[in-house]
Amino acid sequence: MIIRLLVLSIAIVVLALMVKAPSTSSNVYGDIVAYRGGGQVSLGLTVSDQVCSSENIIESHNPYIEHTFPAIHHAINRGIVSLYLNIRRTSDNDFAVFHNESVDCYTDGNGKVQELSLLELQDLDAGYRYTYDNGETYPWRNQGLMIKSLREIVEVYPHQEYWLSLDSPDFHSIESLMNYLSTLPFKSSRQLVVLSSDTAVERLQAIAPELTSVSEGTIQKCLTDYTLYGWSRFFPSSCKNTIVILRPESLEYLWGWPESFAARMAEHGSRVYLETKNLAFDPQYDLRESGVGIISGDLAAFK
């Protein structure tokens, strides 16, 4: 009986060693994705805590505000290749680089982006409502800052990688975006990552499978599968050839985090990023040497 148990134990150990994925190191250095092109540092309040996100900022070393030409130009001059931009369809079927559904919280205008033409949007002061001292000063008012179209930015910077967060993912916006992208001077579909709702990404994957498209659902599917058997030699198909975006609080159950995790993803055509968005950058999340990129708007914090 004892011999049988010993043999069984040895068999289990051998099987585990055969099945478990080996620890690997990554030869990939993680990159920085400029969140909204770079901009002001947020207080990190929830929507219910604030009136407008343009007032939810603190004074920092970042001299620019999000989604503007000066911010994007600054990011690119710092050697950043990838730009994360929010886009919304306008009433004249263009795509404005803008975050909120309405312009009220950022500009001197009012109304929904989707109900305004690009010309109407560009007549607004994009820096009008930004303040970090509860309205005592408005440093970006009357500085000539404009809402730009995606076309205007891509035509000036055609060699960047663009992460496009489609924030109005209705059927017409998806179809219009695909037609719109085909007219822009991209050299390759590899320059594009589209982030949107689960329904929008499902549609995008059907009509443009060569395009990298990501949603909360695709990321969660990958993480669930990886947690179940990613530790083994079997790699989840849901994690192949994609972008895996992680929040700092979601790392506890990832086998091999960070280096082996990033290396295994890279072996299967995927890239890994930590997402801190427009919060003040925390150096503990700089894992680029382990192959993990970072999505951050606090560009002044990086050397």
C-alpha positions as CSV (number, residue, x, y, z in Angstrom):
1,M,0.0,0.0,0.0
2,I,2.8,2.4,0.9
3,I,4.7,1.6,-2.3
4,R,1.5,2.2,-4.3
5,L,1.0,5.6,-2.7
6,L,4.7,6.5,-3.3
7,V,4.4,5.5,-6.9
8,L,1.2,7.5,-7.3
9,S,2.8,10.6,-5.6
10,I,5.8,10.4,-8.0
11,A,3.5,10.0,-11.0
12,I,1.5,13.1,-9.9
13,V,4.7,15.2,-9.5
14,V,6.0,14.0,-12.9
15,L,2.7,14.8,-14.5
16,A,2.6,18.3,-12.9
17,L,6.1,19.0,-14.2
18,M,5.1,17.9,-17.7
19,V,1.9,19.9,-17.7
20,K,3.0,23.1,-15.9
21,A,4.3,25.9,-18.1
22,P,8.0,26.6,-17.6
23,S,9.0,30.0,-16.1
24,T,10.2,32.2,-18.9
25,S,11.8,35.6,-19.2
26,S,10.7,38.3,-21.6
27,N,12.9,39.8,-24.2
28,V,10.2,42.5,-24.8
29,Y,10.6,45.9,-23.2
30,G,7.2,47.4,-22.3
31,D,6.2,50.7,-23.9
32,I,4.2,53.7,-22.8
33,V,0.8,54.5,-24.3
34,A,0.0,58.2,-24.0
35,Y,-3.5,58.1,-22.5
36,R,-5.6,60.8,-24.3
37,G,-2.3,62.0,-25.8
38,G,-1.1,63.0,-22.3
39,G,-2.6,65.7,-20.1
40,Q,-3.5,66.7,-16.6
41,V,-3.4,64.5,-13.5
42,S,-6.8,63.5,-12.1
43,L,-7.8,63.5,-8.5
44,G,-9.2,60.1,-9.1
45,L,-12.8,60.9,-8.0
46,T,-15.7,58.8,-9.2
47,V,-18.3,60.4,-11.4
48,S,-20.7,60.9,-8.5
49,D,-18.0,62.8,-6.6
50,Q,-17.4,65.5,-9.2
51,V,-19.2,68.1,-11.3
52,C,-17.0,67.9,-14.4
53,S,-13.8,66.0,-15.1
54,S,-12.1,69.2,-16.2
55,E,-12.4,70.3,-12.6
56,N,-11.2,67.0,-11.2
57,I,-7.5,67.8,-11.7
58,I,-4.5,68.7,-9.6
59,E,-1.6,71.0,-10.4
60,S,1.3,69.0,-11.9
61,H,4.3,69.2,-14.1
62,N,2.2,68.4,-17.1
63,P,1.7,71.6,-19.0
64,Y,-0.9,70.3,-21.5
65,I,-4.5,69.2,-21.5
66,E,-5.7,65.9,-23.1
67,H,-6.5,65.4,-26.8
68,T,-4.9,68.6,-28.0
69,F,-2.2,69.1,-30.6
70,P,0.3,70.5,-28.0
71,A,-0.1,67.4,-25.8
72,I,0.2,65.0,-28.7
73,H,3.2,66.8,-30.1
74,H,4.9,66.7,-26.7
75,A,4.3,63.0,-26.3
76,I,5.7,62.2,-29.7
77,N,8.7,64.4,-29.1
78,R,9.4,62.3,-26.0
79,G,9.6,59.2,-28.2
80,I,6.2,57.8,-27.4
81,V,4.8,55.8,-30.4
82,S,1.3,54.8,-29.2
83,L,-1.5,57.4,-28.6
84,Y,-4.7,56.4,-26.8
85,L,-7.5,58.7,-28.1
86,N,-11.2,58.8,-27.4
87,I,-13.2,59.4,-30.6
88,R,-16.9,60.3,-31.2
89,R,-18.8,60.5,-34.4
90,T,-20.1,64.0,-35.3
91,S,-23.3,65.0,-37.0
92,D,-21.5,65.3,-40.3
93,N,-20.0,61.8,-40.0
94,D,-16.5,63.0,-39.1
95,F,-14.7,61.7,-35.9
96,A,-13.8,64.2,-33.2
97,V,-11.1,63.4,-30.7
98,F,-13.0,64.0,-27.5
99,H,-13.9,62.1,-24.4
100,N,-17.3,63.1,-23.1
101,E,-20.7,62.6,-24.7
102,S,-21.4,66.3,-24.4
103,V,-19.1,69.3,-24.7
104,D,-20.4,71.1,-21.6
105,C,-17.8,69.9,-19.1
106,Y,-14.8,70.9,-21.1
107,T,-15.6,73.8,-23.4
108,D,-17.5,77.1,-23.6
109,G,-20.3,75.4,-25.5
110,N,-23.1,72.9,-24.9
111,G,-24.7,70.0,-26.6
112,K,-23.8,66.4,-27.5
113,V,-20.8,65.8,-29.8
114,Q,-22.9,63.5,-32.0
115,E,-25.4,66.4,-32.6
116,L,-22.7,69.0,-33.6
117,S,-20.7,69.2,-36.8
118,L,-16.9,69.3,-36.8
119,L,-16.9,73.0,-37.6
120,E,-19.2,73.7,-34.7
121,L,-17.0,71.7,-32.4
122,Q,-13.9,73.5,-33.6
123,D,-15.5,76.9,-32.9
124,L,-15.3,76.0,-29.2
125,D,-12.6,76.7,-26.7
126,A,-11.3,73.2,-25.8
127,G,-9.5,74.5,-22.6
128,Y,-12.3,76.7,-21.3
129,R,-13.4,74.7,-18.2
130,Y,-10.1,73.3,-17.0
131,T,-9.2,74.4,-13.5
132,Y,-7.2,72.9,-10.6
133,D,-8.0,75.5,-7.9
134,N,-11.9,75.3,-7.8
135,G,-12.3,78.0,-10.4
136,E,-10.0,80.6,-9.1
137,T,-8.0,80.4,-12.3
138,Y,-8.5,78.8,-15.8
139,P,-5.0,78.6,-17.2
140,W,-6.0,77.0,-20.5
141,R,-8.8,79.5,-21.5
142,N,-8.3,81.6,-24.6
143,Q,-5.1,79.7,-25.5
144,G,-6.3,78.7,-29.0
145,L,-6.9,75.1,-28.0
146,M,-9.3,73.3,-30.4
147,I,-11.1,70.0,-30.7
148,K,-9.4,68.1,-33.5
149,S,-10.7,65.5,-35.9
150,L,-8.9,62.2,-36.0
151,R,-8.0,62.9,-39.6
152,E,-6.2,66.1,-38.7
153,I,-4.0,64.3,-36.2
154,V,-3.2,61.3,-38.3
155,E,-2.3,63.4,-41.3
156,V,0.3,65.2,-39.2
157,Y,1.5,62.1,-37.4
158,P,0.9,59.2,-39.8
159,H,3.5,56.9,-38.4
160,Q,2.2,56.5,-34.8
161,E,0.2,53.6,-33.4
162,Y,-3.3,54.7,-32.6
163,W,-5.4,53.2,-29.8
164,L,-8.9,54.5,-30.6
165,S,-11.6,54.3,-27.9
166,L,-14.9,54.4,-29.8
167,D,-17.2,56.0,-27.2
168,S,-20.4,56.0,-29.3
169,P,-20.5,52.4,-30.5
170,D,-23.8,52.4,-32.2
171,F,-24.2,50.6,-35.5
172,H,-23.8,53.7,-37.7
173,S,-20.6,54.8,-35.8
174,I,-19.0,51.4,-36.4
175,E,-19.7,51.3,-40.1
176,S,-18.7,55.0,-40.4
177,L,-15.5,54.4,-38.6
178,M,-14.4,51.6,-40.8
179,N,-15.1,53.7,-43.9
180,Y,-13.4,56.6,-42.3
181,L,-10.2,54.7,-41.4
182,S,-9.9,53.4,-44.9
183,T,-9.3,57.0,-46.1
184,L,-6.6,57.8,-43.6
185,P,-2.9,57.6,-44.4
186,F,-2.1,54.5,-42.4
187,K,0.7,52.2,-43.7
188,S,-0.7,49.1,-42.0
189,S,-3.7,47.9,-39.9
190,R,-1.1,47.1,-37.3
191,Q,-1.0,50.8,-36.5
192,L,-4.5,50.5,-35.1
193,V,-6.1,49.2,-32.0
194,V,-9.8,49.8,-31.5
195,L,-11.4,49.7,-28.0
196,S,-15.1,49.7,-27.6
197,S,-18.1,47.8,-26.2
198,D,-18.5,44.0,-26.5
199,T,-21.1,44.3,-29.2
200,A,-19.0,46.8,-31.2
201,V,-15.9,44.6,-31.0
202,E,-17.9,41.5,-32.0
203,R,-19.0,43.4,-35.1
204,L,-15.5,44.7,-35.8
205,Q,-14.0,41.3,-35.6
206,A,-16.6,40.0,-38.1
207,I,-16.0,42.7,-40.7
208,A,-12.3,43.5,-40.1
209,P,-10.6,40.4,-38.5
210,E,-7.2,41.8,-39.4
211,L,-7.8,44.8,-37.0
212,T,-6.9,44.4,-33.3
213,S,-10.1,45.2,-31.5
214,V,-10.5,44.9,-27.7
215,S,-13.4,45.2,-25.2
216,E,-13.8,44.6,-21.5
217,G,-15.4,41.3,-22.5
218,T,-12.5,40.0,-24.6
219,I,-10.0,41.0,-21.8
220,Q,-12.1,39.3,-19.1
221,K,-12.4,36.1,-21.2
222,C,-8.6,36.0,-21.6
223,L,-8.0,36.5,-17.9
224,T,-10.6,34.0,-16.8
225,D,-9.2,31.3,-19.1
226,Y,-5.6,32.1,-18.1
227,T,-6.5,31.9,-14.4
228,L,-8.0,28.5,-15.0
229,Y,-5.2,26.9,-17.0
230,G,-2.7,29.5,-18.0
231,W,-0.3,28.0,-15.5
232,S,-0.1,24.9,-17.7
233,R,1.5,24.3,-21.0
234,F,-1.8,24.9,-22.6
235,F,-2.3,28.6,-23.6
236,P,-5.8,30.1,-24.0
237,S,-6.8,31.0,-27.5
238,S,-8.6,33.9,-26.1
239,C,-5.3,35.4,-25.1
240,K,-3.6,35.1,-28.5
241,N,-2.9,38.0,-30.8
242,T,-4.5,40.6,-28.7
243,I,-4.0,43.4,-26.2
244,V,-4.4,42.5,-22.5
245,I,-5.1,45.6,-20.4
246,L,-4.9,45.1,-16.6
247,R,-5.7,47.3,-13.7
248,P,-3.2,47.2,-10.8
249,E,-5.8,45.6,-8.5
250,S,-6.4,42.6,-10.9
251,L,-3.0,40.9,-10.7
252,E,-3.3,38.6,-7.8
253,Y,-4.2,35.4,-9.6
254,L,-2.1,35.7,-12.7
255,W,0.5,32.9,-12.8
256,G,4.0,34.1,-13.5
257,W,3.2,37.8,-13.0
258,P,4.8,39.9,-14.3
259,E,7.7,38.6,-16.4
260,S,6.7,35.1,-17.2
261,F,3.1,36.3,-17.8
262,A,4.3,39.0,-20.3
263,A,6.7,36.6,-21.9
264,R,4.0,33.9,-22.6
265,M,1.7,36.6,-24.0
266,A,4.5,37.8,-26.3
267,E,5.2,34.3,-27.5
268,H,1.6,34.2,-28.7
269,G,1.5,37.6,-30.3
270,S,-0.1,39.5,-27.5
271,R,1.0,42.6,-25.5
272,V,0.4,43.4,-21.9
273,Y,-0.3,46.8,-20.3
274,L,-1.1,48.2,-16.9
275,E,-3.7,50.9,-17.0
276,T,-3.4,53.9,-14.7
277,K,-5.0,56.4,-17.2
278,N,-4.8,60.0,-16.0
279,L,-4.0,59.2,-12.3
280,A,-0.7,60.4,-10.9
281,F,1.9,57.8,-11.9
282,D,3.1,55.4,-9.2
283,P,6.6,54.0,-9.8
284,Q,5.7,50.6,-8.5
285,Y,3.7,50.1,-11.6
286,D,6.6,50.7,-14.0
287,L,7.2,47.1,-15.1
288,R,8.5,47.9,-18.5
289,E,11.7,46.0,-17.9
290,S,9.5,42.9,-17.3
291,G,7.8,43.3,-20.6
292,V,4.7,45.1,-19.3
293,G,3.7,48.4,-20.9
294,I,1.8,51.2,-19.2
295,I,-1.2,53.3,-20.3
296,S,-0.7,56.7,-18.6
297,G,-1.5,60.3,-19.2
298,D,1.0,61.5,-16.5
299,L,3.9,61.7,-19.0
300,A,5.9,64.1,-17.0
301,A,6.5,61.4,-14.4
302,F,8.5,59.3,-16.8
303,K,12.2,59.8,-17.3
